[in-house]
Amino acid sequence: MDTSVTEIAPDVYRLSTYVSDADIVFNQFLVDADEPLIFHTGPRALFPLVSAAVARVVPVERLR
């Protein structure tokens, strides 16, 4: 599995993870602002992949 990162608006990113076993794509949304946030819509097991993708945009430690 891999998580792709796409900027869909200025400082707003969609993180997409395709899970082939379930044939489904889970999307998370990252807003890079003074206090960055992530809206995580997916199972907890995806968080290692998602946090690695977030780190490509902002340090995970900055998330609120």
Secondary structure as GFF3:
##gff-version 3
##sequence-region A 1 64
A	DSSP	beta_strand	3	9	.	.	.	ID=ss1
A	DSSP	beta_strand	12	19	.	.	.	ID=ss2
A	DSSP	beta_strand	24	31	.	.	.	ID=ss3
A	DSSP	beta_strand	37	40	.	.	.	ID=ss4
A	DSSP	three_ten_helix	44	46	.	.	.	ID=ss5
A	DSSP	alpha_helix	47	55	.	.	.	ID=ss6
A	DSSP	three_ten_helix	60	62	.	.	.	ID=ss7
###
